[in-house]
Structures are given as structure tokens and as C-alpha cells.
């Protein structure tokens, strides 16, 4: 396993991060624990979760189950010092959590207290803001994105309030580092500017969607990420299973995410199948597994810190772990670039 430095923290995280959002719905607690054991055995030291998990579906009765499953493992194993735990506070998008109230000083206190209790730990290594209060263009919202109704002064005042509370939580030892999720270049720049002015801790990472099929990070956010040492934690690096090859227009395996969410949150479009086929053909020509090629490609990106992948079985986990043994040739990378130009933004 290879490791990267998390922002400017000096903390080393594995280039693969174990995602947990199916634990409590698609996976039982014992299955989640088995995944953690296997991941650590292969060098993964990074687990990502959130107070609103599990998903598929997100529901009021399920909120917090995933953190509780991780907490059970931490208590049972006694291996807290071997893992870096990342969790998130839910923003306005999570209507089941605090009735959709946004992120502010009070909700941060409430959320951290709840997460620490469920995780059965005294601290969270990386505490992330799941969504900006003002909204964002992520999750296919870029097709109609309009920021003109944002109030800049209210946004900046809220950011300052949030940073001040995060600083208090950091000083108290409840959290070690802070990061963003589903953020924009402008938003990230403002968090960094306010931190430099002394408002609170500096954001060390940004967790946004990124894969061969979703590359909106490649321009302004990429430049910001590299120059400001705010590394990407890529979620959905296999495009919710589209880059595993298990789906086709008329093929949906029982129990898969698509069986629970027919359009994979807007990722199933008329353009998607040709794009998937193009990458599948590249992998086949070079004797590679498509999901392993997709994960190995992420390591070539200059802004990448870690890829957060999920698995609903140990076999799937084993496939993801195998990507660490693959280094892509210049020929393969050139073919991937050509496929991207032929199939940009398929969803």
C-alpha cells in the first residue's frame, strides 16, 4: 500500500480509503467489521464515514448506524490508534438530520458529540463539512447551476462562525483536522482565506466525486488543490459500480446499488454506456480489470490524496485492493485521454 500526506498535516493516509456508507443497509455490522479487518491487513489505514450514513436508502431510522458499526469494531478490536477516521457533519441537504438545518456553531457541537458517542472514541481524525450551506453544483446539479441567489456576506459570516467553532473543537481535542466535501473552487478559496486571517483551522482536504466518468475537478479545483495542498479524497471512484462492468442497459444484479436506485442518482443517461464501453475496451486490450484500471488511474492525478471506494462483499474489496499492484503505462494513459475526449461528461 502506498501513502500520501493529508494536506499540510504530516499525517500519512493510504491511497485507498475504505468507504462505509452501505454498512447498516446493504451490509450487516459483521460484514462491515470483516471489511475493516481485511482492509487493515492489506495496509489501508483510512476509513470514511458520515453521521447521515448508511445510504440506500437514507432514512430517519438509519441515521448514525454506520458510525455505530465502526464504533463497535473500535471497541472490540482495541485498534483505534491504527486507523484514521474521517466523518462528516450533514448540511442542509440532509433533511432527516436536525430537520435540514445547516452547518453552524450549534449544529457542529451537536453533531460532533453524537458522532463521538456512536464511534466510541475521544476524537475524530478528519472532520468534514458534507455540503456547503449555500448549496453547490455537485450531484448533477451543474446542468442548471445558478449561484446568483447567494448572499456573499451571509456566506462569509457563516464560514467564520463555523471555523471558530471548529477551532474550539480542535482545541478541546474532539477533532484533529478539518476538511470539505461537495465544495467549489470559490468556496474552498474562502475557507482558506479566512483561516489564513486567523478565523480557525485550515481545510486540509476536499471530498468530491471523481472518476473516469466524472472529471469536473480537473480544471479550477485541480489548480487550487495542487497550489494550496488541499488534496482530493475522491468519492465514487468507480462511478457507483458503472466502472466495474457489472451493469448493462438491461442488466442489474440483484442487491446491487442500481437495484435500489434505478438511475444511480442521475448517472444512468443515454451517453453512459458508450463511455463505459470505451474504458472497458482499453482494459481488455491491455489484460486489465476495468475497476482496477479505474482505481490505478486515479493515482496518476496530481491532486489525488486518496480514493474512497465502497464494497458490499469481501470479493469486491479484494478487487479494489489489487489495484495497488497496477501501474499504468504511457500507452494506456494516452488511450484513456482519447476516450475522455470522445466521451466527456457522460452524466
C-alpha positions in Angstrom: 0.0 0.0 0.0 1.2 3.5 -0.9 0.5 6.5 1.3 0.1 10.3 0.8 0.4 13.2 3.2 -3.0 14.7 4.1 -2.7 18.4 3.2 -0.1 20.1 5.3 -0.7 17.9 8.4 2.1 15.4 8.1 -0.5 12.7 8.6 0.0 9.8 6.2 -3.1 8.2 4.8 -3.4 5.2 2.5 -4.1 5.9 -1.2 -7.2 3.8 -0.9 -9.7 4.7 1.7 -12.4 2.3 2.9 -15.9 3.8 2.4 -18.6 2.6 4.8 -21.9 4.1 3.6 -23.5 0.7 2.9 -22.9 -0.6 6.4 -26.3 -0.8 8.1 -28.4 -1.3 5.0 -26.7 -3.3 2.3 -24.2 -4.7 4.7 -24.5 -6.0 8.3 -22.3 -5.0 11.1 -20.3 -8.2 11.0 -19.7 -7.7 7.2 -18.5 -4.2 7.9 -16.2 -5.4 10.6 -14.8 -8.1 8.2 -14.1 -5.4 5.6 -12.2 -3.3 8.1 -10.1 -6.3 9.2 -9.3 -7.2 5.6 -8.5 -3.6 4.6 -6.1 -3.1 7.6 -4.4 -6.4 6.8 -3.6 -5.0 3.3 -2.3 -1.7 4.6 -5.4 0.6 4.4 -5.3 2.9 7.5 -8.1 5.3 6.4 -11.9 4.9 6.9 -14.5 7.4 5.7 -18.0 7.7 7.2 -20.7 10.3 8.0 -23.3 11.0 10.6 -26.1 10.5 8.0 -24.9 7.1 6.8 -25.9 4.5 5.8 -27.5 5.2 2.4 -29.5 3.1 0.0 -31.8 4.4 1.3 -31.1 7.4 3.5 -33.8 7.4 6.2 -34.5 8.8 9.6 -34.4 5.4 11.3 -31.0 4.5 9.7 -29.1 7.7 10.5 -26.0 7.0 12.6 -26.0 3.2 12.1 -22.7 3.2 10.1 -20.8 5.2 12.7 -22.2 2.9 15.4 -20.9 -0.2 13.4 -17.4 1.4 13.2 -17.6 2.2 16.9 -18.4 -1.4 17.8 -15.3 -2.5 15.8 -13.1 0.1 17.5 -14.3 -1.0 21.0 -14.0 -4.7 20.2 -10.6 -4.6 18.4 -8.8 -2.0 20.6 -7.1 -0.8 17.4 -8.1 2.9 17.5 -4.5 4.0 17.0 -4.1 2.0 13.8 -6.9 3.8 11.9 -7.5 7.3 10.7 -11.3 8.0 11.0 -12.9 10.6 8.8 -16.5 11.6 9.4 -18.8 14.5 8.3 -21.5 16.8 9.6 -24.6 16.9 7.4 -25.6 20.2 5.8 -28.9 21.4 4.6 -29.2 18.6 2.1 -29.7 16.0 4.8 -33.4 16.7 5.7 -33.6 13.8 8.1 -30.7 15.2 10.2 -31.7 18.1 12.5 -34.7 18.8 10.2 -32.4 20.0 7.4 -30.8 22.8 9.5 -27.5 23.9 8.0 -24.0 23.9 9.5 -23.4 26.4 12.3 -21.7 26.5 15.7 -24.6 24.8 17.5 -25.0 22.0 14.9 -21.3 21.3 14.9 -21.3 20.9 18.7 -24.4 18.6 18.5 -23.0 16.6 15.5 -19.5 16.0 17.0 -21.0 14.9 20.3 -23.2 12.4 18.5 -20.5 11.1 16.3 -18.0 10.6 19.1 -20.6 8.7 21.1 -21.5 6.4 18.2 -17.9 5.9 17.2 -16.9 5.2 20.8 -13.8 7.3 20.5 -12.5 10.5 22.0 -11.5 12.2 18.7 -12.2 12.2 15.0 -9.1 12.5 12.8 -10.7 14.3 9.9 -14.0 16.2 10.4 -15.6 17.3 7.1 -18.4 19.6 6.1 -20.6 17.4 4.0 -22.2 20.2 1.9 -21.9 23.9 1.8 -24.9 25.7 3.3 -25.3 27.8 0.2 -25.6 24.6 -2.0 -23.3 23.5 -4.8 -23.3 22.2 -8.4 -22.5 18.6 -7.3 -24.6 15.5 -7.9 -25.6 16.5 -11.5 -26.8 20.0 -10.4 -24.2 21.6 -12.7 -26.6 21.4 -15.6 -28.8 24.1 -14.1 -26.4 25.6 -11.5 -27.2 29.3 -10.7 -25.3 30.9 -7.8 -26.9 34.3 -8.3 -29.2 34.0 -5.3 -26.3 33.6 -2.9 -25.6 36.2 -0.3 -21.8 36.7 -0.1 -21.8 38.5 3.3 -24.0 35.9 5.0 -21.9 33.1 3.5 -18.7 34.6 4.8 -20.1 35.3 8.2 -21.3 31.7 8.5 -17.9 30.4 7.4 -16.2 32.5 10.1 -18.7 31.2 12.7 -18.1 27.6 11.6 -14.3 28.0 11.7 -14.4 29.5 15.2 -16.3 26.5 16.5 -14.1 24.0 14.7 -11.2 25.7 16.3 -12.8 25.3 19.7 -13.5 21.6 19.0 -9.9 21.2 17.8 -8.5 22.9 20.9 -10.7 20.5 23.1 -9.2 17.5 21.3 -12.5 16.3 19.8 -11.2 16.7 16.2 -7.7 16.7 14.8 -8.1 18.2 11.3 -10.9 19.6 9.1 -11.9 19.2 5.5 -14.6 19.9 2.9 -17.0 17.9 0.8 -19.0 18.8 -2.3 -17.3 22.2 -2.4 -16.5 24.6 -5.2 -13.3 26.4 -6.0 -14.6 29.7 -4.8 -15.9 28.2 -1.6 -12.6 26.4 -0.9 -10.7 29.6 -1.5 -12.8 31.5 1.0 -12.3 28.8 3.7 -8.6 29.0 3.1 -8.5 32.8 3.1 -10.5 33.1 6.4 -8.2 30.5 8.0 -5.1 32.5 7.0 -6.7 35.5 8.6 -7.0 33.7 11.9 -10.7 32.6 11.9 -9.9 29.0 12.6 -8.2 25.8 11.3 -7.1 25.4 7.7 -9.0 22.9 5.5 -6.7 20.0 4.6 -8.8 18.1 2.1 -11.8 18.2 -0.2 -14.0 15.2 -0.7 -15.7 15.5 -4.1 -16.9 13.0 -6.7 -14.2 12.0 -9.2 -13.7 9.1 -11.6 -13.1 8.3 -15.3 -16.7 9.3 -15.8 -16.9 12.4 -13.6 -13.9 14.8 -14.1 -15.3 18.3 -13.2 -12.5 18.6 -10.7 -9.9 18.7 -13.5 -9.8 22.5 -14.0 -10.1 25.2 -11.4 -10.4 22.8 -8.4 -7.3 20.9 -9.6 -5.2 24.1 -9.7 -6.4 25.2 -6.3 -5.8 21.7 -4.8 -2.3 21.5 -6.1 -1.2 25.0 -5.2 -2.9 25.1 -1.8 -2.2 21.5 -0.7 -5.8 20.7 -0.3 -5.8 17.1 -1.6 -8.8 15.4 -3.2 -10.5 12.5 -1.4 -12.3 11.1 -4.4 -15.7 9.5 -3.7 -17.5 7.2 -6.2 -14.2 6.4 -7.9 -15.9 3.5 -9.7 -19.0 5.6 -10.5 -21.3 3.7 -8.2 -20.4 0.4 -9.9 -20.6 1.6 -13.6 -16.8 1.1 -13.8 -16.9 -2.4 -12.5 -18.6 -3.7 -15.7 -21.4 -5.3 -13.8 -24.2 -3.2 -15.3 -25.6 -3.0 -18.8 -28.7 -1.3 -20.1 -30.7 -4.4 -19.4 -28.5 -5.9 -16.7 -28.9 -5.0 -13.0 -27.5 -7.6 -10.5 -29.9 -8.3 -7.6 -28.9 -6.5 -4.4 -26.7 -4.0 -6.3 -27.0 -0.3 -5.8 -28.8 0.1 -9.1 -31.4 -2.4 -7.9 -32.2 0.1 -5.1 -31.7 3.3 -7.1 -32.6 2.8 -10.8 -30.8 5.7 -12.3 -27.9 5.8 -9.8 -28.7 9.4 -8.8 -28.8 10.6 -12.3 -25.7 8.7 -13.6 -27.7 6.5 -16.0 -28.0 8.5 -19.2 -28.1 7.6 -22.9 -24.4 8.6 -23.1 -23.2 6.5 -20.3 -23.0 3.1 -21.9 -20.7 4.1 -24.8 -18.4 5.8 -22.3 -18.2 2.7 -20.1 -17.6 0.6 -23.1 -14.7 2.7 -24.2 -12.9 2.3 -20.9 -13.8 -1.4 -20.8 -12.2 -1.9 -24.2 -9.0 -0.3 -23.1 -8.8 -2.5 -20.0 -9.5 -5.6 -22.1 -6.9 -4.8 -24.7 -4.2 -4.5 -22.0 -5.3 -7.5 -20.0 -6.6 -5.4 -17.1 -9.6 -5.5 -14.8 -11.8 -2.4 -15.5 -12.2 -1.4 -11.8 -8.6 -1.9 -11.1 -7.6 0.2 -14.1 -10.0 2.9 -13.0 -8.6 3.0 -9.4 -5.0 2.8 -10.6 -5.6 5.7 -13.0 -6.6 7.9 -10.0 -3.1 7.6 -8.6 -1.7 9.4 -11.7 -3.7 12.6 -11.0 -1.5 15.3 -9.5 -4.1 16.4 -6.9 -5.1 13.0 -5.6 -4.7 12.1 -1.9 -7.0 9.0 -1.6 -9.8 7.2 -3.4 -12.8 6.3 -1.2 -14.2 3.1 -2.5 -17.1 1.0 -1.1 -17.6 -2.7 -1.2 -20.6 -4.9 -0.4 -18.6 -8.1 -0.3 -15.0 -9.2 0.5 -14.6 -10.2 -3.1 -15.3 -6.7 -4.2 -12.8 -5.4 -1.6 -10.2 -7.8 -2.9 -10.6 -6.5 -6.4 -10.1 -2.9 -5.2 -7.0 -3.8 -3.1 -5.5 -5.4 -6.2 -5.4 -2.1 -8.0 -2.4 -1.2 -5.8 -0.3 -3.7 -7.8 -1.0 -1.9 -11.1 0.9 0.9 -12.7 -0.5 2.2 -16.0 1.8 2.7 -19.0 2.0 5.8 -21.0 0.2 4.0 -23.8 -2.8 3.2 -21.6 -2.9 6.7 -20.2 -2.9 8.1 -23.8 -5.8 5.8 -24.7 -7.7 6.9 -21.6 -7.2 10.5 -22.5 -8.5 9.8 -26.0 -11.6 8.1 -24.6 -12.2 11.0 -22.3 -12.2 13.5 -25.2 -14.6 11.3 -27.1 -17.0 10.9 -24.1 -16.8 14.0 -21.9 -19.3 14.3 -19.0 -21.5 11.3 -19.8 -23.6 12.3 -16.9 
